[in-house]
Amino acid sequence: MKALVKAKAEPGIWMEDRPVPEIGPDDVLIRVRRTGICGTDVHIWKWDEWAARTVPVPLVTGHEFAGEIVELGRNVTGLAVGQRCSGEGHLIGRTSRQSRSGRFHLDPDTRGIGVNEAGAFAEYLRLPAFNVVPLPDAIDDEIGAILDPLGNAVHTALSFDLVGEDVLVTGAGPIGIMAAAVARHVGARHVVITDINPDRLALAARVADVVPVNVGDEDLRAVVARLRMTQGFDVGLEMSGSQAALDQMVENLVMGGRIALLGIPPGKSPVDWSRIVFKAITIKGVYGREIFETWYKMIAMLENGLDIRPVITHRLPAARFAEAFEIMAGGRSGKIVLDWT
Ligand code: ZN
């Protein structure tokens, strides 16, 4: 089969012929139809310090996918050949306290497909049947291929009650934009999304009914006044990893405000904790998505009118992967979906 392989410990990614994976008794084999390129994949492509420390070489990369089950392990029940599916790319252990109490997304023994184990940028993917998420007809393959990052957005956005609240999303990358769309969908009042990249802010405005703010040009305090918020934002969703963005968020949050952090700062960064203490702010770190509660919630919202399709800005055949990675690294695109059919 064709697969996108991190074949060498240097920048780049290579299309190679690899054997179709053999499945175990509890696995399924999936014929991959569409995949999404993630920021994580760009780190692996660039071979930065994190990737070099984390990713074994050679490895089939990729973790965002949709496809169709073509083979079932002998112990697998409840799934069928021909079933369209996506799936959770975090392969969890079963022995930790968190796993045994059903908090699968907090299992410390988690391994990721396309990061630690063979991934989905291939014509075929082996996946434990446990990880399979069947797709309803209403969700096509390209949306199925971005449920993984949508899950990050949903998990972050649903960290706190947003009904009637004023929400600030910092960082208008694809996940920030999707989180803003979710906040709008579930009934937030004002949803403001900030960035310093005008292309991304324009994309945010195309995807959802949100207020885009370029914090390079406009002060957030002026936006708070313009929207007649008396104190500031109730909830912050930090998606950028930028120290300045977190500072602005804390500055513009109400007393007792809440922050969910998904953006990853580069290394240690100074935080004015006294402001957080005196404002009585709650901060929650967010990793991955809840297995499988987030999947149920996002599929239900997609069936119920949440439309994130415009966040997909490029669709390319898998053979044009090099172009796709260049576009991703340029920072002007939304989601890029590769076609493996
Ligand atoms: Zn991803």
py3Dmol code that shows the C-alpha trace and the ligand (Angstrom):
import py3Dmol

protein = """\
ATOM      1  CA  MET A   1       0.000   0.000   0.000  1.00  0.00           C
ATOM      2  CA  LYS A   2       0.984   3.657  -0.384  1.00  0.00           C
ATOM      3  CA  ALA A   3       1.812   5.407   2.894  1.00  0.00           C
ATOM      4  CA  LEU A   4       3.301   8.731   3.996  1.00  0.00           C
ATOM      5  CA  VAL A   5       6.297   7.711   6.043  1.00  0.00           C
ATOM      6  CA  LYS A   6       8.644   9.607   8.319  1.00  0.00           C
ATOM      7  CA  ALA A   7      11.446   7.548   6.852  1.00  0.00           C
ATOM      8  CA  LYS A   8      14.512   9.465   8.018  1.00  0.00           C
ATOM      9  CA  ALA A   9      15.442  11.517  11.086  1.00  0.00           C
ATOM     10  CA  GLU A  10      15.575  14.761   9.115  1.00  0.00           C
ATOM     11  CA  PRO A  11      13.052  17.289   7.739  1.00  0.00           C
ATOM     12  CA  GLY A  12      10.627  15.843   5.211  1.00  0.00           C
ATOM     13  CA  ILE A  13       8.084  13.090   4.705  1.00  0.00           C
ATOM     14  CA  TRP A  14       8.116  10.422   2.018  1.00  0.00           C
ATOM     15  CA  MET A  15       5.477   8.449   0.077  1.00  0.00           C
ATOM     16  CA  GLU A  16       6.542   4.785   0.206  1.00  0.00           C
ATOM     17  CA  ASP A  17       5.183   1.317  -0.494  1.00  0.00           C
ATOM     18  CA  ARG A  18       4.516  -0.481   2.781  1.00  0.00           C
ATOM     19  CA  PRO A  19       2.877  -3.816   3.598  1.00  0.00           C
ATOM     20  CA  VAL A  20      -0.831  -3.642   4.467  1.00  0.00           C
ATOM     21  CA  PRO A  21      -0.996  -3.962   8.298  1.00  0.00           C
ATOM     22  CA  GLU A  22      -1.947  -7.361   9.733  1.00  0.00           C
ATOM     23  CA  ILE A  23      -4.700  -7.115  12.297  1.00  0.00           C
ATOM     24  CA  GLY A  24      -4.981  -8.852  15.650  1.00  0.00           C
ATOM     25  CA  PRO A  25      -8.122 -10.499  17.048  1.00  0.00           C
ATOM     26  CA  ASP A  26      -9.405  -7.246  18.596  1.00  0.00           C
ATOM     27  CA  ASP A  27      -8.553  -4.957  15.651  1.00  0.00           C
ATOM     28  CA  VAL A  28     -10.198  -3.847  12.449  1.00  0.00           C
ATOM     29  CA  LEU A  29      -8.586  -2.973   9.122  1.00  0.00           C
ATOM     30  CA  ILE A  30      -9.785   0.332   7.679  1.00  0.00           C
ATOM     31  CA  ARG A  31      -9.501   1.411   4.039  1.00  0.00           C
ATOM     32  CA  VAL A  32      -8.629   5.081   4.496  1.00  0.00           C
ATOM     33  CA  ARG A  33     -10.502   7.513   2.226  1.00  0.00           C
ATOM     34  CA  ARG A  34      -9.697  10.966   3.586  1.00  0.00           C
ATOM     35  CA  THR A  35      -7.148  12.306   6.075  1.00  0.00           C
ATOM     36  CA  GLY A  36      -6.628  15.693   7.692  1.00  0.00           C
ATOM     37  CA  ILE A  37      -3.207  17.275   8.153  1.00  0.00           C
ATOM     38  CA  CYS A  38      -2.648  18.411  11.746  1.00  0.00           C
ATOM     39  CA  GLY A  39      -0.198  20.878  13.245  1.00  0.00           C
ATOM     40  CA  THR A  40       1.351  17.801  14.865  1.00  0.00           C
ATOM     41  CA  ASP A  41       2.094  16.399  11.400  1.00  0.00           C
ATOM     42  CA  VAL A  42       3.806  19.657  10.458  1.00  0.00           C
ATOM     43  CA  HIS A  43       6.047  19.338  13.549  1.00  0.00           C
ATOM     44  CA  ILE A  44       6.922  15.809  12.409  1.00  0.00           C
ATOM     45  CA  TRP A  45       7.517  16.996   8.834  1.00  0.00           C
ATOM     46  CA  LYS A  46       9.799  19.807  10.070  1.00  0.00           C
ATOM     47  CA  TRP A  47      11.482  17.391  12.498  1.00  0.00           C
ATOM     48  CA  ASP A  48      11.667  19.867  15.348  1.00  0.00           C
ATOM     49  CA  GLU A  49      13.031  19.113  18.794  1.00  0.00           C
ATOM     50  CA  TRP A  50       9.709  17.631  20.042  1.00  0.00           C
ATOM     51  CA  ALA A  51       9.369  15.367  16.982  1.00  0.00           C
ATOM     52  CA  ALA A  52      12.963  14.134  17.175  1.00  0.00           C
ATOM     53  CA  ARG A  53      12.441  13.257  20.847  1.00  0.00           C
ATOM     54  CA  THR A  54       9.029  11.593  20.333  1.00  0.00           C
ATOM     55  CA  VAL A  55       8.642   9.935  16.936  1.00  0.00           C
ATOM     56  CA  PRO A  56      10.367   6.609  16.101  1.00  0.00           C
ATOM     57  CA  VAL A  57      11.779   6.342  12.563  1.00  0.00           C
ATOM     58  CA  PRO A  58      10.532   4.901  10.249  1.00  0.00           C
ATOM     59  CA  LEU A  59       6.856   5.510  11.027  1.00  0.00           C
ATOM     60  CA  VAL A  60       3.658   5.833   8.995  1.00  0.00           C
ATOM     61  CA  THR A  61       2.352   9.248  10.099  1.00  0.00           C
ATOM     62  CA  GLY A  62      -1.121  10.800  10.405  1.00  0.00           C
ATOM     63  CA  HIS A  63      -3.971  10.485  12.874  1.00  0.00           C
ATOM     64  CA  GLU A  64      -6.969  12.344  11.412  1.00  0.00           C
ATOM     65  CA  PHE A  65      -8.936  10.044   9.113  1.00  0.00           C
ATOM     66  CA  ALA A  66     -12.190   8.643   7.813  1.00  0.00           C
ATOM     67  CA  GLY A  67     -12.628   5.415   5.910  1.00  0.00           C
ATOM     68  CA  GLU A  68     -14.411   2.111   5.687  1.00  0.00           C
ATOM     69  CA  ILE A  69     -13.935  -1.142   7.603  1.00  0.00           C
ATOM     70  CA  VAL A  70     -12.683  -3.891   5.271  1.00  0.00           C
ATOM     71  CA  GLU A  71     -11.703  -6.621   7.751  1.00  0.00           C
ATOM     72  CA  LEU A  72     -12.677  -7.596  11.305  1.00  0.00           C
ATOM     73  CA  GLY A  73     -10.529  -9.388  13.899  1.00  0.00           C
ATOM     74  CA  ARG A  74     -12.082 -12.628  15.110  1.00  0.00           C
ATOM     75  CA  ASN A  75     -13.124 -11.216  18.522  1.00  0.00           C
ATOM     76  CA  VAL A  76     -14.754  -8.089  17.085  1.00  0.00           C
ATOM     77  CA  THR A  77     -18.502  -7.737  17.502  1.00  0.00           C
ATOM     78  CA  GLY A  78     -20.875  -4.861  16.826  1.00  0.00           C
ATOM     79  CA  LEU A  79     -19.024  -3.619  13.731  1.00  0.00           C
ATOM     80  CA  ALA A  80     -19.338  -4.748  10.134  1.00  0.00           C
ATOM     81  CA  VAL A  81     -17.306  -4.819   6.938  1.00  0.00           C
ATOM     82  CA  GLY A  82     -18.463  -1.859   4.850  1.00  0.00           C
ATOM     83  CA  GLN A  83     -19.124   0.319   7.945  1.00  0.00           C
ATOM     84  CA  ARG A  84     -17.940   3.905   7.401  1.00  0.00           C
ATOM     85  CA  CYS A  85     -15.971   5.186  10.362  1.00  0.00           C
ATOM     86  CA  SER A  86     -13.509   7.565  11.912  1.00  0.00           C
ATOM     87  CA  GLY A  87     -11.775   6.727  15.158  1.00  0.00           C
ATOM     88  CA  GLU A  88      -9.974   7.845  18.261  1.00  0.00           C
ATOM     89  CA  GLY A  89      -6.249   7.979  17.539  1.00  0.00           C
ATOM     90  CA  HIS A  90      -5.217   7.687  21.174  1.00  0.00           C
ATOM     91  CA  LEU A  91      -4.534   4.044  21.997  1.00  0.00           C
ATOM     92  CA  ILE A  92      -5.107   3.713  25.713  1.00  0.00           C
ATOM     93  CA  GLY A  93      -3.870   1.235  28.278  1.00  0.00           C
ATOM     94  CA  ARG A  94      -6.325  -0.646  30.452  1.00  0.00           C
ATOM     95  CA  THR A  95      -4.484  -0.845  33.760  1.00  0.00           C
ATOM     96  CA  SER A  96      -4.227   2.713  35.094  1.00  0.00           C
ATOM     97  CA  ARG A  97      -6.614   4.025  37.719  1.00  0.00           C
ATOM     98  CA  GLN A  98      -7.946   6.555  35.178  1.00  0.00           C
ATOM     99  CA  SER A  99      -8.710   3.916  32.551  1.00  0.00           C
ATOM    100  CA  ARG A 100     -10.279   1.533  35.021  1.00  0.00           C
ATOM    101  CA  SER A 101     -12.583   4.307  36.212  1.00  0.00           C
ATOM    102  CA  GLY A 102     -13.615   5.151  32.630  1.00  0.00           C
ATOM    103  CA  ARG A 103     -11.626   8.372  32.266  1.00  0.00           C
ATOM    104  CA  PHE A 104      -9.892   6.991  29.204  1.00  0.00           C
ATOM    105  CA  HIS A 105      -8.628  10.362  27.957  1.00  0.00           C
ATOM    106  CA  LEU A 106      -6.554  10.747  31.127  1.00  0.00           C
ATOM    107  CA  ASP A 107      -4.752   7.412  30.824  1.00  0.00           C
ATOM    108  CA  PRO A 108      -1.003   8.078  31.284  1.00  0.00           C
ATOM    109  CA  ASP A 109      -0.068   5.067  29.116  1.00  0.00           C
ATOM    110  CA  THR A 110      -1.716   6.555  25.998  1.00  0.00           C
ATOM    111  CA  ARG A 111       0.056   6.059  22.659  1.00  0.00           C
ATOM    112  CA  GLY A 112      -0.874   8.003  19.540  1.00  0.00           C
ATOM    113  CA  ILE A 113      -1.288   6.650  16.026  1.00  0.00           C
ATOM    114  CA  GLY A 114       0.938   8.549  13.628  1.00  0.00           C
ATOM    115  CA  VAL A 115       3.102   9.713  16.538  1.00  0.00           C
ATOM    116  CA  ASN A 116       4.137   6.603  18.491  1.00  0.00           C
ATOM    117  CA  GLU A 117       2.482   3.865  16.373  1.00  0.00           C
ATOM    118  CA  ALA A 118       1.727   3.354  12.674  1.00  0.00           C
ATOM    119  CA  GLY A 119      -0.732   6.019  11.535  1.00  0.00           C
ATOM    120  CA  ALA A 120      -3.475   6.858   9.083  1.00  0.00           C
ATOM    121  CA  PHE A 121      -1.608   8.546   6.196  1.00  0.00           C
ATOM    122  CA  ALA A 122      -1.889   5.304   4.260  1.00  0.00           C
ATOM    123  CA  GLU A 123      -4.321   3.320   2.161  1.00  0.00           C
ATOM    124  CA  TYR A 124      -4.967   0.995   5.110  1.00  0.00           C
ATOM    125  CA  LEU A 125      -4.954   1.503   8.873  1.00  0.00           C
ATOM    126  CA  ARG A 126      -5.078  -1.061  11.653  1.00  0.00           C
ATOM    127  CA  LEU A 127      -7.072   0.181  14.647  1.00  0.00           C
ATOM    128  CA  PRO A 128      -8.373  -1.508  17.807  1.00  0.00           C
ATOM    129  CA  ALA A 129     -12.125  -2.033  17.361  1.00  0.00           C
ATOM    130  CA  PHE A 130     -12.558  -0.204  20.684  1.00  0.00           C
ATOM    131  CA  ASN A 131     -11.286   3.000  19.021  1.00  0.00           C
ATOM    132  CA  VAL A 132     -13.628   2.890  16.025  1.00  0.00           C
ATOM    133  CA  VAL A 133     -16.322   5.571  15.815  1.00  0.00           C
ATOM    134  CA  PRO A 134     -19.001   4.669  13.234  1.00  0.00           C
ATOM    135  CA  LEU A 135     -20.119   7.584  11.063  1.00  0.00           C
ATOM    136  CA  PRO A 136     -23.771   8.347  10.378  1.00  0.00           C
ATOM    137  CA  ASP A 137     -24.715   9.034   6.732  1.00  0.00           C
ATOM    138  CA  ALA A 138     -25.062  12.752   7.552  1.00  0.00           C
ATOM    139  CA  ILE A 139     -21.297  13.016   8.141  1.00  0.00           C
ATOM    140  CA  ASP A 140     -19.323  12.561   4.926  1.00  0.00           C
ATOM    141  CA  ASP A 141     -15.732  11.442   4.655  1.00  0.00           C
ATOM    142  CA  GLU A 142     -14.084  14.870   4.633  1.00  0.00           C
ATOM    143  CA  ILE A 143     -15.902  15.940   7.792  1.00  0.00           C
ATOM    144  CA  GLY A 144     -15.171  12.486   9.249  1.00  0.00           C
ATOM    145  CA  ALA A 145     -11.491  13.154   8.586  1.00  0.00           C
ATOM    146  CA  ILE A 146     -11.475  16.270  10.786  1.00  0.00           C
ATOM    147  CA  LEU A 147     -13.419  14.931  13.749  1.00  0.00           C
ATOM    148  CA  ASP A 148     -10.150  14.534  15.664  1.00  0.00           C
ATOM    149  CA  PRO A 149      -9.369  18.288  15.709  1.00  0.00           C
ATOM    150  CA  LEU A 150     -13.059  19.143  15.988  1.00  0.00           C
ATOM    151  CA  GLY A 151     -12.972  16.939  19.070  1.00  0.00           C
ATOM    152  CA  ASN A 152     -10.174  19.071  20.545  1.00  0.00           C
ATOM    153  CA  ALA A 153     -12.303  22.148  19.857  1.00  0.00           C
ATOM    154  CA  VAL A 154     -15.462  20.608  21.343  1.00  0.00           C
ATOM    155  CA  HIS A 155     -13.673  19.261  24.410  1.00  0.00           C
ATOM    156  CA  THR A 156     -12.143  22.691  25.045  1.00  0.00           C
ATOM    157  CA  ALA A 157     -15.330  24.654  24.347  1.00  0.00           C
ATOM    158  CA  LEU A 158     -17.506  22.392  26.506  1.00  0.00           C
ATOM    159  CA  SER A 159     -15.105  22.636  29.461  1.00  0.00           C
ATOM    160  CA  PHE A 160     -17.399  25.279  30.935  1.00  0.00           C
ATOM    161  CA  ASP A 161     -21.069  26.236  30.603  1.00  0.00           C
ATOM    162  CA  LEU A 162     -21.260  28.721  27.702  1.00  0.00           C
ATOM    163  CA  VAL A 163     -25.017  29.349  27.566  1.00  0.00           C
ATOM    164  CA  GLY A 164     -25.582  33.112  27.605  1.00  0.00           C
ATOM    165  CA  GLU A 165     -21.915  33.772  28.353  1.00  0.00           C
ATOM    166  CA  ASP A 166     -19.444  36.077  26.613  1.00  0.00           C
ATOM    167  CA  VAL A 167     -16.606  33.986  25.234  1.00  0.00           C
ATOM    168  CA  LEU A 168     -13.114  34.979  24.129  1.00  0.00           C
ATOM    169  CA  VAL A 169     -11.194  32.616  21.853  1.00  0.00           C
ATOM    170  CA  THR A 170      -7.514  33.537  21.410  1.00  0.00           C
ATOM    171  CA  GLY A 171      -5.936  32.016  18.297  1.00  0.00           C
ATOM    172  CA  ALA A 172      -7.803  31.643  14.984  1.00  0.00           C
ATOM    173  CA  GLY A 173      -6.186  28.459  13.750  1.00  0.00           C
ATOM    174  CA  PRO A 174      -8.579  25.728  12.621  1.00  0.00           C
ATOM    175  CA  ILE A 175      -9.191  24.456  16.167  1.00  0.00           C
ATOM    176  CA  GLY A 176      -9.771  27.952  17.548  1.00  0.00           C
ATOM    177  CA  ILE A 177     -12.194  28.700  14.721  1.00  0.00           C
ATOM    178  CA  MET A 178     -14.069  25.448  15.298  1.00  0.00           C
ATOM    179  CA  ALA A 179     -14.197  26.113  19.061  1.00  0.00           C
ATOM    180  CA  ALA A 180     -15.698  29.548  18.341  1.00  0.00           C
ATOM    181  CA  ALA A 181     -18.293  27.911  16.069  1.00  0.00           C
ATOM    182  CA  VAL A 182     -19.144  25.440  18.850  1.00  0.00           C
ATOM    183  CA  ALA A 183     -19.469  28.263  21.402  1.00  0.00           C
ATOM    184  CA  ARG A 184     -21.900  30.006  19.054  1.00  0.00           C
ATOM    185  CA  HIS A 185     -23.810  26.760  18.402  1.00  0.00           C
ATOM    186  CA  VAL A 186     -24.330  25.967  22.087  1.00  0.00           C
ATOM    187  CA  GLY A 187     -25.690  29.414  22.920  1.00  0.00           C
ATOM    188  CA  ALA A 188     -22.948  31.803  23.955  1.00  0.00           C
ATOM    189  CA  ARG A 189     -23.893  35.518  23.682  1.00  0.00           C
ATOM    190  CA  HIS A 190     -20.808  37.245  22.244  1.00  0.00           C
ATOM    191  CA  VAL A 191     -18.055  35.112  20.737  1.00  0.00           C
ATOM    192  CA  VAL A 192     -14.901  37.099  20.025  1.00  0.00           C
ATOM    193  CA  ILE A 193     -11.924  35.461  18.327  1.00  0.00           C
ATOM    194  CA  THR A 194      -8.504  37.110  18.223  1.00  0.00           C
ATOM    195  CA  ASP A 195      -5.373  36.632  16.160  1.00  0.00           C
ATOM    196  CA  ILE A 196      -2.763  38.774  14.427  1.00  0.00           C
ATOM    197  CA  ASN A 197      -3.141  36.939  11.093  1.00  0.00           C
ATOM    198  CA  PRO A 198      -5.814  38.648   8.928  1.00  0.00           C
ATOM    199  CA  ASP A 199      -6.286  35.564   6.695  1.00  0.00           C
ATOM    200  CA  ARG A 200      -7.184  33.425   9.674  1.00  0.00           C
ATOM    201  CA  LEU A 201      -9.559  36.056  11.083  1.00  0.00           C
ATOM    202  CA  ALA A 202     -11.278  36.301   7.693  1.00  0.00           C
ATOM    203  CA  LEU A 203     -11.652  32.517   7.658  1.00  0.00           C
ATOM    204  CA  ALA A 204     -13.119  32.602  11.202  1.00  0.00           C
ATOM    205  CA  ALA A 205     -15.747  35.095  10.052  1.00  0.00           C
ATOM    206  CA  ARG A 206     -16.634  32.841   7.098  1.00  0.00           C
ATOM    207  CA  VAL A 207     -17.041  29.753   9.300  1.00  0.00           C
ATOM    208  CA  ALA A 208     -19.086  31.137  12.183  1.00  0.00           C
ATOM    209  CA  ASP A 209     -21.049  34.123  13.429  1.00  0.00           C
ATOM    210  CA  VAL A 210     -18.227  35.494  15.560  1.00  0.00           C
ATOM    211  CA  VAL A 211     -16.502  38.836  16.089  1.00  0.00           C
ATOM    212  CA  PRO A 212     -12.975  38.657  14.639  1.00  0.00           C
ATOM    213  CA  VAL A 213     -10.478  40.996  16.265  1.00  0.00           C
ATOM    214  CA  ASN A 214      -6.945  41.648  15.067  1.00  0.00           C
ATOM    215  CA  VAL A 215      -5.160  42.441  18.326  1.00  0.00           C
ATOM    216  CA  GLY A 216      -2.332  43.928  16.283  1.00  0.00           C
ATOM    217  CA  ASP A 217      -4.713  46.764  15.361  1.00  0.00           C
ATOM    218  CA  GLU A 218      -7.349  46.906  18.079  1.00  0.00           C
ATOM    219  CA  ASP A 219      -7.240  46.791  21.870  1.00  0.00           C
ATOM    220  CA  LEU A 220      -9.490  44.123  23.389  1.00  0.00           C
ATOM    221  CA  ARG A 221     -10.704  46.613  26.008  1.00  0.00           C
ATOM    222  CA  ALA A 222     -12.171  48.695  23.178  1.00  0.00           C
ATOM    223  CA  VAL A 223     -13.950  45.581  21.880  1.00  0.00           C
ATOM    224  CA  VAL A 224     -15.399  44.882  25.338  1.00  0.00           C
ATOM    225  CA  ALA A 225     -16.759  48.449  25.413  1.00  0.00           C
ATOM    226  CA  ARG A 226     -18.029  48.267  21.804  1.00  0.00           C
ATOM    227  CA  LEU A 227     -20.013  45.103  22.565  1.00  0.00           C
ATOM    228  CA  ARG A 228     -21.346  46.651  25.789  1.00  0.00           C
ATOM    229  CA  MET A 229     -19.991  43.986  28.051  1.00  0.00           C
ATOM    230  CA  THR A 230     -19.985  45.571  31.457  1.00  0.00           C
ATOM    231  CA  GLN A 231     -17.064  43.678  32.986  1.00  0.00           C
ATOM    232  CA  GLY A 232     -15.437  41.499  30.353  1.00  0.00           C
ATOM    233  CA  PHE A 233     -15.527  37.933  29.110  1.00  0.00           C
ATOM    234  CA  ASP A 234     -16.919  35.128  31.244  1.00  0.00           C
ATOM    235  CA  VAL A 235     -14.999  32.306  29.586  1.00  0.00           C
ATOM    236  CA  GLY A 236     -11.682  32.215  27.709  1.00  0.00           C
ATOM    237  CA  LEU A 237     -10.556  29.479  25.327  1.00  0.00           C
ATOM    238  CA  GLU A 238      -6.799  29.846  24.780  1.00  0.00           C
ATOM    239  CA  MET A 239      -5.823  28.200  21.477  1.00  0.00           C
ATOM    240  CA  SER A 240      -2.688  30.089  20.434  1.00  0.00           C
ATOM    241  CA  GLY A 241       0.041  29.165  22.907  1.00  0.00           C
ATOM    242  CA  SER A 242       0.967  32.859  22.906  1.00  0.00           C
ATOM    243  CA  GLN A 243       2.004  34.488  26.167  1.00  0.00           C
ATOM    244  CA  ALA A 244       0.617  37.848  25.016  1.00  0.00           C
ATOM    245  CA  ALA A 245      -2.744  36.239  24.228  1.00  0.00           C
ATOM    246  CA  LEU A 246      -2.997  34.668  27.686  1.00  0.00           C
ATOM    247  CA  ASP A 247      -2.107  38.004  29.300  1.00  0.00           C
ATOM    248  CA  GLN A 248      -4.819  39.763  27.274  1.00  0.00           C
ATOM    249  CA  MET A 249      -7.288  37.051  28.214  1.00  0.00           C
ATOM    250  CA  VAL A 250      -6.632  37.386  31.947  1.00  0.00           C
ATOM    251  CA  GLU A 251      -6.803  41.173  31.607  1.00  0.00           C
ATOM    252  CA  ASN A 252     -10.212  41.053  29.910  1.00  0.00           C
ATOM    253  CA  LEU A 253     -11.883  38.328  31.963  1.00  0.00           C
ATOM    254  CA  VAL A 254     -14.513  38.988  34.629  1.00  0.00           C
ATOM    255  CA  MET A 255     -13.896  38.309  38.313  1.00  0.00           C
ATOM    256  CA  GLY A 256     -14.366  34.574  38.725  1.00  0.00           C
ATOM    257  CA  GLY A 257     -13.843  33.952  35.004  1.00  0.00           C
ATOM    258  CA  ARG A 258     -12.819  30.583  33.620  1.00  0.00           C
ATOM    259  CA  ILE A 259     -10.100  29.639  31.129  1.00  0.00           C
ATOM    260  CA  ALA A 260      -9.562  26.433  29.174  1.00  0.00           C
ATOM    261  CA  LEU A 261      -6.025  26.124  27.813  1.00  0.00           C
ATOM    262  CA  LEU A 262      -5.369  24.075  24.684  1.00  0.00           C
ATOM    263  CA  GLY A 263      -2.611  26.184  23.088  1.00  0.00           C
ATOM    264  CA  ILE A 264       0.891  25.023  23.940  1.00  0.00           C
ATOM    265  CA  PRO A 265       3.362  27.769  24.891  1.00  0.00           C
ATOM    266  CA  PRO A 266       6.917  27.268  23.608  1.00  0.00           C
ATOM    267  CA  GLY A 267       8.737  26.211  26.782  1.00  0.00           C
ATOM    268  CA  LYS A 268       8.374  28.013  30.085  1.00  0.00           C
ATOM    269  CA  SER A 269       6.694  31.385  29.965  1.00  0.00           C
ATOM    270  CA  PRO A 270       6.192  34.031  32.637  1.00  0.00           C
ATOM    271  CA  VAL A 271       2.661  34.279  34.043  1.00  0.00           C
ATOM    272  CA  ASP A 272       1.389  36.986  36.384  1.00  0.00           C
ATOM    273  CA  TRP A 273      -0.179  34.577  38.869  1.00  0.00           C
ATOM    274  CA  SER A 274      -1.151  37.354  41.276  1.00  0.00           C
ATOM    275  CA  ARG A 275      -3.672  38.661  38.737  1.00  0.00           C
ATOM    276  CA  ILE A 276      -5.117  35.171  38.342  1.00  0.00           C
ATOM    277  CA  VAL A 277      -5.404  34.775  42.119  1.00  0.00           C
ATOM    278  CA  PHE A 278      -6.961  38.197  42.727  1.00  0.00           C
ATOM    279  CA  LYS A 279      -9.435  37.695  39.890  1.00  0.00           C
ATOM    280  CA  ALA A 280     -10.311  34.248  41.275  1.00  0.00           C
ATOM    281  CA  ILE A 281      -9.839  32.693  37.841  1.00  0.00           C
ATOM    282  CA  THR A 282     -10.192  28.962  37.213  1.00  0.00           C
ATOM    283  CA  ILE A 283      -7.761  27.482  34.662  1.00  0.00           C
ATOM    284  CA  LYS A 284      -8.168  24.050  33.096  1.00  0.00           C
ATOM    285  CA  GLY A 285      -5.566  22.334  30.909  1.00  0.00           C
ATOM    286  CA  VAL A 286      -7.129  20.417  28.032  1.00  0.00           C
ATOM    287  CA  TYR A 287      -5.617  17.383  26.342  1.00  0.00           C
ATOM    288  CA  GLY A 288      -7.141  15.454  23.455  1.00  0.00           C
ATOM    289  CA  ARG A 289     -10.843  14.779  23.742  1.00  0.00           C
ATOM    290  CA  GLU A 290     -13.010  12.748  26.064  1.00  0.00           C
ATOM    291  CA  ILE A 291     -13.206   9.149  24.912  1.00  0.00           C
ATOM    292  CA  PHE A 292     -15.996   8.788  23.835  1.00  0.00           C
ATOM    293  CA  GLU A 293     -18.207  11.496  25.297  1.00  0.00           C
ATOM    294  CA  THR A 294     -16.748  14.232  23.072  1.00  0.00           C
ATOM    295  CA  TRP A 295     -17.348  12.039  19.996  1.00  0.00           C
ATOM    296  CA  TYR A 296     -21.033  11.640  20.902  1.00  0.00           C
ATOM    297  CA  LYS A 297     -21.433  15.367  21.525  1.00  0.00           C
ATOM    298  CA  MET A 298     -19.760  16.492  18.304  1.00  0.00           C
ATOM    299  CA  ILE A 299     -21.574  13.999  16.097  1.00  0.00           C
ATOM    300  CA  ALA A 300     -24.852  15.091  17.683  1.00  0.00           C
ATOM    301  CA  MET A 301     -24.036  18.774  17.077  1.00  0.00           C
ATOM    302  CA  LEU A 302     -23.036  18.084  13.445  1.00  0.00           C
ATOM    303  CA  GLU A 303     -26.353  16.288  12.941  1.00  0.00           C
ATOM    304  CA  ASN A 304     -28.072  19.235  14.571  1.00  0.00           C
ATOM    305  CA  GLY A 305     -26.788  22.099  12.405  1.00  0.00           C
ATOM    306  CA  LEU A 306     -23.206  22.779  13.479  1.00  0.00           C
ATOM    307  CA  ASP A 307     -21.439  23.478  10.169  1.00  0.00           C
ATOM    308  CA  ILE A 308     -17.653  23.586  10.193  1.00  0.00           C
ATOM    309  CA  ARG A 309     -17.095  22.592   6.550  1.00  0.00           C
ATOM    310  CA  PRO A 310     -15.770  26.041   5.484  1.00  0.00           C
ATOM    311  CA  VAL A 311     -12.775  25.477   7.788  1.00  0.00           C
ATOM    312  CA  ILE A 312     -11.535  23.025   5.113  1.00  0.00           C
ATOM    313  CA  THR A 313      -9.752  25.327   2.673  1.00  0.00           C
ATOM    314  CA  HIS A 314      -7.795  22.808   0.582  1.00  0.00           C
ATOM    315  CA  ARG A 315      -8.584  19.345  -0.797  1.00  0.00           C
ATOM    316  CA  LEU A 316      -5.741  17.523  -2.527  1.00  0.00           C
ATOM    317  CA  PRO A 317      -5.033  13.988  -3.698  1.00  0.00           C
ATOM    318  CA  ALA A 318      -2.616  12.227  -1.334  1.00  0.00           C
ATOM    319  CA  ALA A 319       0.020  12.146  -4.091  1.00  0.00           C
ATOM    320  CA  ARG A 320       0.265  15.963  -3.770  1.00  0.00           C
ATOM    321  CA  PHE A 321       1.223  15.723  -0.086  1.00  0.00           C
ATOM    322  CA  ALA A 322       4.383  17.835  -0.521  1.00  0.00           C
ATOM    323  CA  GLU A 323       2.336  20.789  -1.745  1.00  0.00           C
ATOM    324  CA  ALA A 324      -0.155  20.260   1.090  1.00  0.00           C
ATOM    325  CA  PHE A 325       2.557  20.397   3.755  1.00  0.00           C
ATOM    326  CA  GLU A 326       4.045  23.533   2.209  1.00  0.00           C
ATOM    327  CA  ILE A 327       0.613  25.206   2.295  1.00  0.00           C
ATOM    328  CA  MET A 328       0.083  24.130   5.932  1.00  0.00           C
ATOM    329  CA  ALA A 329       3.469  25.457   6.984  1.00  0.00           C
ATOM    330  CA  GLY A 330       2.641  28.788   5.299  1.00  0.00           C
ATOM    331  CA  GLY A 331       0.106  29.458   8.079  1.00  0.00           C
ATOM    332  CA  ARG A 332      -2.581  30.905   5.807  1.00  0.00           C
ATOM    333  CA  SER A 333      -4.740  27.802   5.313  1.00  0.00           C
ATOM    334  CA  GLY A 334      -7.524  26.231   7.316  1.00  0.00           C
ATOM    335  CA  LYS A 335      -7.749  22.440   7.381  1.00  0.00           C
ATOM    336  CA  ILE A 336      -6.215  20.559   4.472  1.00  0.00           C
ATOM    337  CA  VAL A 337      -7.778  17.213   3.579  1.00  0.00           C
ATOM    338  CA  LEU A 338      -5.944  14.557   1.526  1.00  0.00           C
ATOM    339  CA  ASP A 339      -7.878  12.119  -0.669  1.00  0.00           C
ATOM    340  CA  TRP A 340      -6.593   8.516  -0.583  1.00  0.00           C
ATOM    341  CA  THR A 341      -9.179   6.958  -2.931  1.00  0.00           C
TER     342      THR A 341
END
"""
ligand_1 = """\
1
ZN
Zn -4.696 16.320 14.975
"""
view = py3Dmol.view(width=600, height=400)
view.addModel(protein, "pdb")
view.setStyle({"model": 0}, {"cartoon": {"style": "trace"}})
view.addModel(ligand_1, "xyz")
view.setStyle({"model": 1}, {"stick": {}})
view.zoomTo()
view.show()
